[in-house]
Amino acid sequence: MVFSLSAAQEARRKQVFGKHRQNLSKDFFQLLIDDTQRLAKDSGLDVIWFDEQKQRGTDFASRFSNAFQDLFDQGYERVISIGNDCPNLQIGHIQKSIQQLENNDLVLGPAQDGGVYLLGITKKAFDKNTFAQLPWQQNNLYQTIKIWGKQARFQSISFELQRDLDTSEDAVFYAQKNPKCFLALFIAEILHGFSRKFITQKEHFQLQFFRAHLPSRAPPIFCFSA
């Protein structure tokens, strides 16, 4: 399951590059969404995309809980949920989640902000009312899920810590750690002054070329070869 708003809605909710650069934030989230679509497709699993057109509920907790319940009602025994804001999420995480859910009730990818970038759960472990009461979108979410799982005697496993891209600080951090990737170049071009610190003239021309010729559905978050 991909639980993701559209790029336009994400840009309104998370003004990564400031309220006067909403169009740039929209482009940024579209890059992330396109890459998430590629990742989900390459997983080989059934992929259900829950955007604002399919989400049901009055707040995040109810919408997220309803999405899981809908899939379990359709007959799925295990559901893995990801979002669109963790570009370091790899196909290996999805494959490992599949394997781990064979013997575990919960699979968690902890995010640096205290949330989760991946959540896998079995149908037998899922309870909609309890699930909805978890502190979604708060910085104690991951720890609360861990405590809940322990109290319920669930078998659980956690992956390595990752950083979501929700703010300009997150975007800068990602660009610094992945300086040759297209997304990093896109970020650096937007953040004036910061870009001059580590983007060469050659890379700037590469960026312009790729932005001009990149197909709208192609996987955009790639790295230049050395």
N, CA, C and O of each residue as an XYZ file, in Angstrom:
904
protein
N       0.840     -1.181      0.000
C       0.000      0.000      0.000
C       0.883      1.242      0.000
O       1.803      1.367      0.809
N       0.593      2.148     -0.910
C       1.267      3.453     -0.900
C       0.246      4.468     -0.399
O      -0.763      4.722     -1.057
N       0.512      5.036      0.752
C      -0.382      6.018      1.356
C       0.224      7.383      1.093
O       1.155      7.806      1.779
N      -0.309      8.067      0.095
C       0.345      9.283     -0.399
C      -0.676     10.258     -0.953
O      -1.571      9.870     -1.704
N      -0.545     11.505     -0.590
C      -1.335     12.538     -1.242
C      -0.745     12.828     -2.616
O       0.376     12.416     -2.913
N      -1.492     13.528     -3.445
C      -0.957     13.974     -4.731
C       0.134     15.008     -4.481
O       0.246     15.556     -3.384
N       0.939     15.270     -5.511
C       2.017     16.247     -5.383
C       1.467     17.627     -5.018
O       2.066     18.340     -4.212
N       0.337     18.003     -5.605
C      -0.251     19.316     -5.319
C      -0.672     19.428     -3.861
O      -0.445     20.454     -3.220
N      -1.289     18.366     -3.338
C      -1.716     18.390     -1.941
C      -0.531     18.363     -0.994
O      -0.541     19.030      0.041
N       0.495     17.587     -1.348
C       1.689     17.536     -0.507
C       2.349     18.917     -0.442
O       2.811     19.336      0.620
N       2.393     19.618     -1.572
C       3.016     20.939     -1.614
C       2.261     21.940     -0.754
O       2.868     22.841     -0.177
N       0.950     21.794     -0.663
C       0.171     22.682      0.202
C       0.408     22.352      1.677
O       0.453     23.246      2.522
N       0.558     21.073      1.973
C       0.709     20.635      3.359
C       2.136     20.811      3.869
O       2.342     21.180      5.026
N       3.113     20.551      3.018
C       4.524     20.649      3.392
C       5.205     21.650      2.463
O       5.616     21.292      1.359
N       5.323     22.858      2.889
C       5.921     23.910      2.058
C       7.442     23.858      2.216
O       8.055     24.722      2.842
N       8.025     22.818      1.627
C       9.442     22.515      1.812
C      10.331     23.693      1.432
O      11.334     23.955      2.096
N       9.969     24.398      0.373
C      10.801     25.497     -0.114
C      10.144     26.857      0.124
O      10.438     27.825     -0.578
N       9.262     26.924      1.105
C       8.632     28.187      1.459
C       7.277     28.360      0.798
O       6.997     27.766     -0.243
N       6.438     29.183      1.419
C       5.064     29.337      0.933
C       4.990     30.030     -0.415
O       3.975     29.928     -1.103
N       6.040     30.731     -0.805
C       6.028     31.419     -2.097
C       6.637     30.565     -3.210
O       6.741     31.014     -4.352
N       7.039     29.340     -2.881
C       7.635     28.433     -3.868
C       6.857     27.132     -3.926
O       7.438     26.052     -4.039
N       5.546     27.241     -3.847
C       4.706     26.052     -3.799
C       4.820     25.226     -5.072
O       4.753     23.998     -5.014
N       4.992     25.871     -6.220
C       5.143     25.125     -7.468
C       6.416     24.288     -7.459
O       6.433     23.173     -7.981
N       7.485     24.825     -6.865
C       8.725     24.063     -6.765
C       8.555     22.885     -5.810
O       9.076     21.798     -6.059
N       7.830     23.101     -4.728
C       7.550     22.002     -3.801
C       6.721     20.923     -4.502
O       6.923     19.731     -4.274
N       5.800     21.348     -5.346
C       4.995     20.382     -6.099
C       5.880     19.552     -7.020
O       5.733     18.332     -7.085
N       6.801     20.205     -7.733
C       7.734     19.467     -8.598
C       8.576     18.492     -7.777
O       8.822     17.362     -8.197
N       9.007     18.940     -6.617
C       9.818     18.117     -5.719
C       9.060     16.854     -5.319
O       9.601     15.751     -5.396
N       7.811     17.014     -4.893
C       7.030     15.852     -4.480
C       6.655     14.964     -5.663
O       6.494     13.754     -5.503
N       6.515     15.552     -6.841
C       6.231     14.722     -8.005
C       7.411     13.809     -8.316
O       7.220     12.660     -8.714
N       8.636     14.318     -8.134
C       9.821     13.470     -8.297
C       9.791     12.313     -7.304
O      10.064     11.170     -7.670
N       9.463     12.603     -6.063
C       9.396     11.565     -5.046
C       8.296     10.553     -5.347
O       8.491      9.349     -5.178
N       7.146     11.041     -5.792
C       6.030     10.155     -6.106
C       6.360      9.262     -7.291
O       6.060      8.069     -7.270
N       6.972      9.826     -8.323
C       7.349      9.023     -9.488
C       8.322      7.913     -9.090
O       8.213      6.782     -9.562
N       9.268      8.248     -8.222
C      10.229      7.236     -7.792
C       9.550      6.171     -6.935
O       9.897      4.993     -7.025
N       8.592      6.571     -6.109
C       7.847      5.614     -5.290
C       7.024      4.685     -6.166
O       6.917      3.494     -5.877
N       6.441      5.218     -7.235
C       5.688      4.379     -8.167
C       6.577      3.326     -8.802
O       6.189      2.166     -8.943
N       7.778      3.747     -9.185
C       8.719      2.789     -9.772
C       9.091      1.710     -8.759
O       9.109      0.524     -9.088
N       9.386      2.119     -7.534
C       9.751      1.183     -6.486
C       8.628      0.179     -6.227
O       8.868     -1.025     -6.134
N       7.407      0.684     -6.111
C       6.265     -0.192     -5.849
C       6.056     -1.184     -6.992
O       5.802     -2.365     -6.755
N       6.163     -0.707     -8.222
C       5.998     -1.578     -9.383
C       7.054     -2.661     -9.412
O       6.753     -3.815     -9.719
N       8.297     -2.303     -9.095
C       9.406     -3.255     -9.144
C       9.331     -4.288     -8.018
O      10.025     -5.304     -8.072
N       8.503     -4.047     -7.001
C       8.407     -4.983     -5.887
C       7.772     -6.306     -6.289
O       8.011     -7.330     -5.648
N       6.962     -6.292     -7.348
C       6.266     -7.502     -7.776
C       5.022     -7.814     -6.964
O       4.363     -8.824     -7.210
N       4.688     -6.958     -5.995
C       3.503     -7.149     -5.169
C       2.294     -6.452     -5.783
O       2.432     -5.609     -6.670
N       1.114     -6.812     -5.301
C      -0.065     -6.014     -5.620
C       0.143     -4.635     -5.008
O       0.521     -4.528     -3.841
N      -0.095     -3.591     -5.775
C       0.104     -2.227     -5.290
C      -1.230     -1.491     -5.280
O      -1.896     -1.377     -6.308
N      -1.605     -1.002     -4.128
C      -2.819     -0.198     -3.978
C      -2.381      1.189     -3.547
O      -1.723      1.350     -2.520
N      -2.752      2.201     -4.344
C      -2.335      3.582     -4.079
C      -3.492      4.336     -3.438
O      -4.537      4.525     -4.061
N      -3.305      4.764     -2.204
C      -4.327      5.520     -1.488
C      -3.945      6.999     -1.489
O      -3.177      7.447     -0.637
N      -4.484      7.758     -2.452
C      -4.310      9.207     -2.433
C      -5.563      9.836     -1.842
O      -6.418      9.127     -1.312
N      -5.685     11.156     -1.925
C      -6.826     11.822     -1.290
C      -8.166     11.429     -1.903
O      -9.213     11.631     -1.287
N      -8.140     10.865     -3.124
C      -9.379     10.433     -3.749
C      -9.902      9.134     -3.140
O     -11.102      8.866     -3.176
N      -8.993      8.324     -2.577
C      -9.395      7.026     -2.030
C      -9.406      6.992     -0.506
O     -10.025      6.107      0.085
N      -8.739      7.931      0.131
C      -8.683      7.917      1.587
C     -10.025      8.308      2.178
O     -10.704      9.199      1.667
N     -10.403      7.637      3.260
C     -11.675      7.895      3.932
C     -11.417      8.194      5.407
O     -10.725      7.435      6.085
N     -11.974      9.298      5.900
C     -11.828      9.628      7.308
C     -11.679     11.110      7.525
O     -11.485     11.876      6.581
N     -11.771     11.511      8.785
C     -11.733     12.928      9.129
C     -10.346     13.408      9.535
O     -10.099     14.612      9.595
N      -9.441     12.478      9.813
C      -8.066     12.841     10.171
C      -7.127     11.741      9.683
O      -7.568     10.717      9.161
N      -5.828     11.969      9.862
C      -4.852     10.990      9.356
C      -5.063      9.614      9.970
O      -5.020      8.607      9.262
N      -5.291      9.558     11.279
C      -5.439      8.278     11.962
C      -6.580      7.455     11.386
O      -6.426      6.260     11.137
N      -7.723      8.093     11.176
C      -8.872      7.360     10.641
C      -8.660      6.987      9.185
O      -9.059      5.899      8.768
N      -8.044      7.859      8.405
C      -7.805      7.552      6.987
C      -6.819      6.391      6.840
O      -7.013      5.499      6.014
N      -5.776      6.415      7.642
C      -4.755      5.370      7.566
C      -5.328      4.032      8.044
O      -5.100      2.997      7.420
N      -6.061      4.058      9.135
C      -6.677      2.841      9.667
C      -7.687      2.263      8.691
O      -7.743      1.048      8.502
N      -8.484      3.118      8.072
C      -9.473      2.649      7.098
C      -8.801      2.006      5.890
O      -9.304      1.028      5.337
N      -7.665      2.560      5.486
C      -6.955      2.001      4.335
C      -6.499      0.572      4.624
O      -6.682     -0.319      3.794
N      -5.912      0.352      5.786
C      -5.509     -1.008      6.166
C      -6.726     -1.922      6.244
O      -6.699     -3.039      5.729
N      -7.790     -1.450      6.887
C      -8.985     -2.277      7.038
C      -9.577     -2.655      5.685
O     -10.018     -3.787      5.489
N      -9.586     -1.714      4.763
C     -10.107     -1.991      3.422
C      -9.332     -3.129      2.758
O      -9.929     -4.005      2.133
N      -8.016     -3.119      2.891
C      -7.204     -4.152      2.245
C      -7.369     -5.499      2.934
O      -7.414     -6.531      2.265
N      -7.460     -5.504      4.252
C      -7.699     -6.769      4.945
C      -9.085     -7.314      4.605
O      -9.267     -8.526      4.486
N     -10.059     -6.422      4.450
C     -11.410     -6.853      4.062
C     -11.432     -7.446      2.657
O     -12.290     -8.269      2.336
N     -10.486     -7.023      1.825
C     -10.388     -7.572      0.479
C      -9.733     -8.951      0.445
O      -9.686     -9.594     -0.604
N      -9.234     -9.398      1.580
C      -8.668    -10.733      1.655
C      -7.168    -10.821      1.833
O      -6.621    -11.920      1.930
N      -6.491     -9.679      1.879
C      -5.044     -9.713      2.089
C      -4.735    -10.105      3.531
O      -5.416     -9.670      4.460
N      -3.710    -10.925      3.709
C      -3.309    -11.384      5.038
C      -2.167    -10.552      5.608
O      -1.975    -10.509      6.823
N      -1.412     -9.893      4.740
C      -0.284     -9.065      5.161
C      -0.270     -7.811      4.295
O      -0.456     -7.885      3.080
N      -0.051     -6.669      4.919
C      -0.020     -5.393      4.197
C       1.240     -4.631      4.602
O       1.545     -4.505      5.787
N       1.961     -4.130      3.614
C       3.125     -3.276      3.830
C       2.776     -1.888      3.332
O       2.358     -1.728      2.185
N       2.939     -0.887      4.174
C       2.616      0.491      3.802
C       3.882      1.332      3.725
O       4.739      1.274      4.607
N       3.984      2.115      2.651
C       5.063      3.092      2.516
C       4.446      4.420      2.098
O       3.296      4.476      1.662
N       5.230      5.490      2.237
C       4.792      6.805      1.794
C       5.605      7.239      0.593
O       6.165      6.407     -0.121
N       5.671      8.543      0.370
C       6.386      9.056     -0.807
C       7.607      9.884     -0.451
O       8.250     10.449     -1.335
N       7.939      9.965      0.849
C       8.917     10.970      1.278
C      10.220     10.385      1.824
O      10.920     11.043      2.594
N      10.548      9.155      1.432
C      11.793      8.543      1.901
C      12.557      7.995      0.701
O      12.446      6.806      0.401
N      13.332      8.833      0.002
C      14.024      8.387     -1.205
C      15.107      7.347     -0.956
O      15.569      6.708     -1.901
N      15.525      7.163      0.298
C      16.501      6.122      0.602
C      15.863      4.745      0.774
O      16.565      3.753      0.971
N      14.545      4.685      0.699
C      13.854      3.401      0.729
C      14.182      2.637     -0.553
O      14.042      3.174     -1.652
N      14.616      1.391     -0.412
C      15.048      0.590     -1.544
C      14.177     -0.650     -1.704
O      13.440     -1.031     -0.795
N      14.275     -1.269     -2.876
C      13.503     -2.481     -3.140
C      13.857     -3.565     -2.133
O      13.019     -4.404     -1.803
N      15.108     -3.555     -1.635
C      15.513     -4.538     -0.638
C      14.704     -4.450      0.645
O      14.450     -5.467      1.289
N      14.295     -3.231      1.025
C      13.461     -3.080      2.213
C      12.105     -3.766      2.009
O      11.580     -4.409      2.919
N      11.552     -3.620      0.810
C      10.258     -4.240      0.524
C      10.394     -5.755      0.535
O       9.577     -6.447      1.141
N      11.407     -6.268     -0.123
C      11.624     -7.711     -0.184
C      11.864     -8.294      1.208
O      11.347     -9.360      1.542
N      12.653     -7.585      2.013
C      12.904     -8.050      3.372
C      11.631     -8.018      4.207
O      11.421     -8.887      5.053
N      10.777     -7.017      3.973
C       9.506     -6.931      4.699
C       8.627     -8.137      4.402
O       8.000     -8.700      5.300
N       8.591     -8.525      3.135
C       7.800     -9.694      2.742
C       8.277    -10.922      3.499
O       7.478    -11.670      4.063
N       9.581    -11.118      3.505
C      10.158    -12.278      4.190
C       9.875    -12.246      5.692
O       9.511    -13.259      6.289
N      10.048    -11.073      6.289
C       9.902    -10.974      7.737
C       8.456    -11.131      8.196
O       8.210    -11.596      9.309
N       7.507    -10.752      7.363
C       6.100    -10.887      7.745
C       5.619    -12.335      7.695
O       4.499    -12.637      8.107
N       6.462    -13.222      7.193
C       6.128    -14.644      7.253
C       6.186    -15.153      8.695
O       5.450    -16.065      9.070
N       7.072    -14.550      9.500
C       7.276    -15.027     10.871
C       7.076    -13.949     11.925
O       7.210    -14.220     13.118
N       6.756    -12.729     11.502
C       6.555    -11.627     12.442
C       5.197    -10.981     12.204
O       4.641    -11.054     11.108
N       4.673    -10.346     13.250
C       3.398     -9.638     13.136
C       3.580     -8.203     12.684
O       2.694     -7.633     12.048
N       4.740     -7.607     13.011
C       5.009     -6.208     12.702
C       6.397     -6.063     12.091
O       7.357     -6.682     12.549
N       6.488     -5.242     11.058
C       7.767     -4.843     10.485
C       7.763     -3.322     10.433
O       6.843     -2.718      9.881
N       8.797     -2.697     11.011
C       8.820     -1.248     11.131
C      10.105     -0.663     10.552
O      11.196     -1.203     10.734
N       9.944      0.448      9.854
C      11.080      1.243      9.406
C      11.058      2.548     10.177
O      10.265      3.427      9.841
N      11.887      2.716     11.190
C      11.843      3.938     12.009
C      12.433      5.144     11.291
O      13.490      5.053     10.667
N      11.742      6.266     11.385
C      12.209      7.518     10.785
C      12.862      8.369     11.860
O      12.550      8.247     13.044
N      13.764      9.225     11.433
C      14.531     10.038     12.377
C      13.656     11.005     13.158
O      14.017     11.412     14.262
N      12.511     11.378     12.598
C      11.624     12.301     13.299
C      10.719     11.607     14.314
O       9.845     12.243     14.902
N      10.927     10.299     14.521
C      10.137      9.567     15.500
C       8.970      8.811     14.907
O       8.295      8.063     15.613
N       8.720      8.993     13.619
C       7.649      8.273     12.945
C       8.177      7.001     12.307
O       9.168      6.432     12.765
N       7.511      6.555     11.250
C       7.939      5.365     10.521
C       7.853      5.645      9.024
O       6.924      6.308      8.565
N       8.824      5.137      8.266
C       8.790      5.270      6.821
C       8.249      4.018      6.155
O       7.964      4.019      4.958
N       8.106      2.943      6.936
C       7.538      1.687      6.440
C       6.855      0.992      7.604
O       7.373      0.970      8.720
N       5.682      0.424      7.331
C       4.969     -0.327      8.352
C       4.304     -1.528      7.696
O       3.470     -1.385      6.803
N       4.690     -2.716      8.157
C       4.050     -3.939      7.699
C       3.354     -4.607      8.865
O       3.893     -4.644      9.971
N       2.158     -5.137      8.633
C       1.399     -5.761      9.720
C       0.533     -6.878      9.156
O       0.060     -6.804      8.021
N       0.337     -7.901      9.957
C      -0.514     -9.018      9.541
C      -1.967     -8.749      9.915
O      -2.268     -7.934     10.787
N      -2.839     -9.447      9.237
C      -4.266     -9.274      9.494
C      -4.613     -9.672     10.922
O      -5.440     -9.023     11.562
N      -3.994    -10.727     11.426
C      -4.327    -11.201     12.776
C      -3.879    -10.210     13.853
O      -4.459    -10.173     14.939
N      -2.857     -9.413     13.561
C      -2.373     -8.449     14.551
C      -3.121     -7.124     14.479
O      -3.073     -6.332     15.420
N      -3.805     -6.881     13.378
C      -4.426     -5.575     13.162
C      -5.761     -5.460     13.893
O      -6.619     -6.337     13.788
N      -5.918     -4.383     14.621
C      -7.198     -4.010     15.214
C      -7.432     -2.538     14.890
O      -6.669     -1.676     15.327
N      -8.462     -2.254     14.142
C      -8.679     -0.912     13.622
C      -8.778      0.143     14.717
O      -8.171      1.208     14.607
N      -9.530     -0.140     15.763
C      -9.726      0.856     16.818
C      -8.432      1.152     17.561
O      -8.112      2.310     17.828
N      -7.694      0.104     17.893
C      -6.414      0.291     18.575
C      -5.428      1.020     17.672
O      -4.707      1.916     18.112
N      -5.408      0.622     16.404
C      -4.499      1.209     15.422
C      -4.753      2.706     15.293
O      -3.815      3.498     15.207
N      -6.023      3.085     15.281
C      -6.378      4.498     15.107
C      -5.989      5.352     16.307
O      -5.863      6.571     16.186
N      -5.798      4.720     17.467
C      -5.454      5.470     18.673
C      -3.956      5.733     18.814
O      -3.535      6.451     19.722
N      -3.156      5.162     17.928
C      -1.717      5.398     17.986
C      -1.415      6.866     17.649
O      -2.189      7.497     16.930
N      -0.313      7.414     18.151
C      -0.022      8.848     17.961
C       0.567      9.166     16.587
O       1.735      9.533     16.463
N      -0.263      9.017     15.569
C       0.184      9.260     14.203
C       0.640     10.695     14.022
O       0.064     11.620     14.594
N       1.681     10.870     13.221
C       2.262     12.173     12.909
C       2.846     12.877     14.139
O       2.963     14.102     14.164
N       3.207     12.099     15.145
C       3.866     12.647     16.322
C       5.228     11.977     16.485
O       5.469     10.897     15.946
N       6.118     12.635     17.241
C       7.494     12.146     17.312
C       7.700     10.964     18.247
O       8.830     10.505     18.416
N       6.630     10.462     18.860
C       6.736      9.259     19.687
C       6.033      8.065     19.051
O       5.781      7.063     19.720
N       5.715      8.168     17.764
C       4.952      7.108     17.103
C       5.686      5.771     17.112
O       5.137      4.755     17.537
N       6.931      5.781     16.640
C       7.662      4.521     16.534
C       7.776      3.824     17.890
O       7.515      2.626     17.999
N       8.164      4.567     18.911
C       8.313      3.966     20.228
C       6.981      3.462     20.771
O       6.931      2.428     21.436
N       5.904      4.190     20.489
C       4.582      3.771     20.952
C       4.159      2.474     20.267
O       3.599      1.587     20.910
N       4.425      2.360     18.967
C       4.103      1.121     18.255
C       4.907     -0.041     18.832
O       4.382     -1.140     19.007
N       6.193      0.208     19.129
C       7.017     -0.842     19.716
C       6.445     -1.304     21.060
O       6.387     -2.503     21.329
N       6.028     -0.362     21.897
C       5.459     -0.701     23.208
C       4.149     -1.467     23.032
O       3.905     -2.469     23.704
N       3.309     -0.976     22.114
C       2.036     -1.660     21.827
C       2.288     -3.098     21.378
O       1.630     -4.027     21.845
N       3.240     -3.271     20.474
C       3.540     -4.609     19.983
C       4.043     -5.526     21.084
O       3.686     -6.703     21.134
N       4.874     -4.981     21.970
C       5.398     -5.794     23.069
C       4.291     -6.194     24.029
O       4.229     -7.342     24.469
N       3.410     -5.242     24.358
C       2.303     -5.536     25.271
C       1.344     -6.561     24.673
O       0.770     -7.380     25.390
N       1.176     -6.508     23.352
C       0.281     -7.449     22.669
C       0.969     -8.767     22.347
O       0.357     -9.674     21.784
N       2.250     -8.869     22.708
C       3.048    -10.069     22.456
C       3.195    -10.362     20.963
O       3.205    -11.518     20.541
N       3.307     -9.301     20.182
C       3.575     -9.457     18.757
C       5.053     -9.733     18.542
O       5.905     -9.240     19.282
N       5.344    -10.520     17.530
C       6.705    -10.658     17.054
C       6.965     -9.500     16.093
O       6.211     -9.299     15.141
N       8.030     -8.740     16.341
C       8.280     -7.577     15.499
C       9.756     -7.476     15.139
O      10.617     -8.050     15.806
N      10.025     -6.741     14.079
C      11.392     -6.481     13.644
C      11.470     -5.052     13.121
O      10.519     -4.556     12.517
N      12.590     -4.398     13.351
C      12.783     -3.030     12.889
C      13.976     -2.955     11.946
O      14.974     -3.651     12.131
N      13.862     -2.108     10.942
C      14.943     -1.864      9.999
C      15.802     -0.702     10.497
O      15.613     -0.200     11.605
N      16.750     -0.285      9.652
C      17.630      0.814     10.029
C      16.882      2.149      9.992
O      15.869      2.301      9.308
N      17.410      3.099     10.744
C      16.831      4.431     10.812
C      17.036      5.168      9.486
O      18.119      5.124      8.904
N      15.990      5.843      9.019
C      16.058      6.651      7.806
C      15.476      8.028      8.095
O      14.784      8.231      9.092
N      15.768      8.964      7.207
C      15.273     10.332      7.373
C      14.289     10.666      6.266
O      14.635     10.620      5.086
N      13.051     11.006      6.647
C      12.047     11.461      5.682
C      12.395     12.859      5.194
O      13.149     13.586      5.841
N      11.835     13.228      4.042
C      12.027     14.580      3.520
C      10.733     15.372      3.699
O       9.844     15.332      2.849
N      10.645     16.081      4.805
C       9.445     16.852      5.122
C       9.701     18.353      5.180
O       8.767     19.147      5.067
N      10.960     18.749      5.355
C      11.304     20.158      5.527
C      12.484     20.510      4.640
O      13.114     19.634      4.048
N      12.779     21.807      4.555
C      13.937     22.234      3.780
C      15.229     21.698      4.399
O      16.180     21.389      3.680
N      15.266     21.586      5.733
C      16.444     21.028      6.398
C      16.657     19.574      5.996
O      17.789     19.144      5.772
N      15.563     18.820      5.904
C      15.658     17.426      5.461
C      16.169     17.355      4.028
O      16.996     16.505      3.698
N      15.676     18.250      3.181
C      16.081     18.258      1.782
C      17.568     18.569      1.643
O      18.269     17.933      0.856
N      18.051     19.558      2.414
C      19.469     19.914      2.375
C      20.322     18.746      2.860
O      21.359     18.448      2.269
N      19.896     18.091      3.923
C      20.634     16.952      4.456
C      20.745     15.852      3.410
O      21.816     15.274      3.223
N      19.637     15.561      2.723
C      19.660     14.522      1.690
C      20.614     14.909      0.558
O      21.384     14.076      0.080
N      20.561     16.162      0.134
C      21.415     16.624     -0.963
C      22.885     16.522     -0.592
O      23.713     16.161     -1.428
N      23.216     16.836      0.650
C      24.603     16.748      1.101
C      25.091     15.303      1.126
O      26.251     15.032      0.815
N      24.211     14.381      1.494
C      24.589     12.975      1.601
C      24.571     12.259      0.254
O      25.209     11.218      0.097
N      23.846     12.807     -0.716
C      23.718     12.166     -2.028
C      23.983     13.195     -3.129
O      23.106     13.433     -3.960
N      25.154     13.801     -3.158
C      25.397     14.983     -3.996
C      25.346     14.745     -5.497
O      25.214     15.707     -6.253
N      25.444     13.498     -5.963
C      25.449     13.244     -7.397
C      24.100     12.760     -7.925
O      23.959     12.509     -9.121
N      23.131     12.630     -7.063
C      21.812     12.167     -7.508
C      20.996     13.326     -8.075
O      21.165     14.480     -7.684
N      20.116     12.988     -8.996
C      19.317     14.012     -9.658
C      18.498     14.816     -8.657
O      18.414     16.040     -8.758
N      17.894     14.126     -7.688
C      17.079     14.839     -6.709
C      17.921     15.839     -5.929
O      17.454     16.935     -5.617
N      19.154     15.471     -5.613
C      20.040     16.385     -4.890
C      20.349     17.612     -5.735
O      20.385     18.728     -5.217
N      20.572     17.419     -7.021
C      20.838     18.546     -7.907
C      19.610     19.452     -8.029
O      19.726     20.676     -8.083
N      18.451     18.834     -8.070
C      17.204     19.596     -8.122
C      17.057     20.451     -6.859
O      16.722     21.633     -6.932
N      17.312     19.836     -5.705
C      17.228     20.555     -4.441
C      18.228     21.708     -4.401
O      17.888     22.826     -4.015
N      19.461     21.421     -4.804
C      20.509     22.429     -4.727
C      20.249     23.603     -5.658
O      20.591     24.741     -5.339
N      19.644     23.327     -6.810
C      19.326     24.411     -7.739
C      18.302     25.369     -7.129
O      18.360     26.580     -7.344
N      17.373     24.810     -6.373
C      16.326     25.626     -5.759
C      16.871     26.475     -4.618
O      16.537     27.653     -4.483
N      17.703     25.861     -3.814
C      18.214     26.550     -2.630
C      19.392     27.438     -3.014
O      20.542     27.000     -2.978
N      19.117     28.634     -3.366
C      20.121     29.568     -3.870
C      21.261     29.751     -2.868
O      21.044     29.759     -1.657
N      22.443     29.892     -3.381
C      23.601     30.057     -2.515
C      24.142     28.717     -2.079
O      25.326     28.429     -2.253
N      23.268     27.889     -1.507
C      23.684     26.552     -1.091
C      24.161     25.755     -2.295
O      25.110     24.978     -2.188
N      23.512     25.940     -3.440
C      23.872     25.172     -4.631
C      25.307     25.455     -5.067
O      25.994     24.549     -5.539
N      25.761     26.677     -4.920
C      27.101     27.044     -5.389
C      28.202     26.369     -4.576
O      29.363     26.348     -4.983
N      27.828     25.822     -3.433
C      28.844     25.227     -2.574
C      29.320     23.869     -3.083
O      30.457     23.472     -2.831
N      28.434     23.146     -3.813
C      28.884     21.823     -4.203
C      28.444     21.384     -5.593
O      28.688     20.236     -5.965
N      27.802     22.255     -6.379
C      27.436     21.887     -7.736
C      28.388     22.562     -8.716
O      28.548     23.782     -8.703
N      29.014     21.758     -9.562
C      29.938     22.303    -10.548
C      29.161     22.817    -11.749
O      27.974     22.525    -11.899
N      29.830     23.583    -12.603
C      29.169     24.095    -13.803
C      28.718     22.942    -14.703
O      27.639     22.993    -15.294
N      29.550     21.905    -14.802
C      29.181     20.748    -15.615
C      27.912     20.101    -15.101
O      27.024     19.765    -15.885
N      27.813     19.922    -13.777
C      26.631     19.305    -13.197
C      25.399     20.191    -13.384
O      24.286     19.691    -13.549
N      25.607     21.511    -13.356
C      24.498     22.418    -13.593
C      23.941     22.222    -15.007
O      22.723     22.188    -15.188
N      24.808     22.093    -15.996
C      24.352     21.853    -17.364
C      23.690     20.483    -17.486
O      22.711     20.321    -18.216
N      24.234     19.492    -16.761
C      23.608     18.170    -16.763
C      22.193     18.258    -16.213
O      21.265     17.664    -16.762
N      22.035     19.002    -15.131
C      20.724     19.174    -14.521
C      19.743     19.791    -15.498
O      18.614     19.317    -15.624
N      20.157     20.838    -16.189
C      19.277     21.494    -17.141
C      18.886     20.542    -18.267
O      17.736     20.519    -18.704
N      19.846     19.766    -18.724
C      19.566     18.823    -19.805
C      18.553     17.769    -19.357
O      17.570     17.505    -20.050
N      18.803     17.171    -18.194
C      17.915     16.114    -17.738
C      16.521     16.646    -17.420
O      15.525     15.969    -17.677
N      16.444     17.846    -16.866
C      15.125     18.415    -16.578
C      14.357     18.687    -17.861
O      13.129     18.594    -17.880
N      15.069     19.023    -18.938
C      14.415     19.325    -20.208
C      13.978     18.070    -20.942
O      12.997     18.098    -21.685
N      14.697     16.961    -20.744
C      14.448     15.760    -21.534
C      13.890     14.586    -20.748
O      13.621     13.532    -21.325
N      13.711     14.747    -19.438
C      13.230     13.643    -18.633
C      11.759     13.370    -18.923
O      10.944     14.282    -18.781
N      11.371     12.125    -19.332
C       9.962     11.804    -19.531
C       9.211     11.924    -18.216
O       9.775     11.700    -17.145
N       7.941     12.279    -18.302
C       7.183     12.561    -17.085
C       7.018     11.343    -16.196
O       6.842     11.500    -14.988
N       7.068     10.122    -16.750
C       6.854      8.941    -15.936
C       8.147      8.179    -15.674
O       8.112      7.108    -15.070
N       9.271      8.699    -16.108
C      10.539      7.994    -15.919
C      10.984      8.091    -14.473
O      10.616      9.034    -13.771
N      11.786      7.111    -14.012
C      12.305      7.197    -12.651
C      13.333      8.318    -12.530
O      14.417      8.203    -13.102
N      13.034      9.394    -11.808
C      13.894     10.580    -11.842
C      15.035     10.587    -10.843
O      15.989     11.347    -11.008
N      14.960      9.760     -9.811
C      15.950      9.891     -8.758
C      17.082      8.901     -9.035
O      17.163      7.837     -8.420
N      17.949      9.273     -9.969
C      19.081      8.437    -10.332
C      20.366      9.184    -10.072
O      20.362     10.392     -9.839
N      21.471      8.454    -10.112
C      22.776      9.077     -9.860
C      23.594      9.127    -11.128
O      23.530      8.220    -11.957
N      24.368     10.193    -11.278
C      25.309     10.273    -12.401
C      26.457      9.313    -12.146
O      26.889      9.137    -11.006
N      26.945      8.699    -13.201
C      28.092      7.802    -13.051
C      29.341      8.625    -12.779
O      29.436      9.789    -13.168
N      30.285      8.006    -12.112
C      31.515      8.707    -11.757
C      32.364      8.949    -13.002
O      33.445      9.530    -12.909
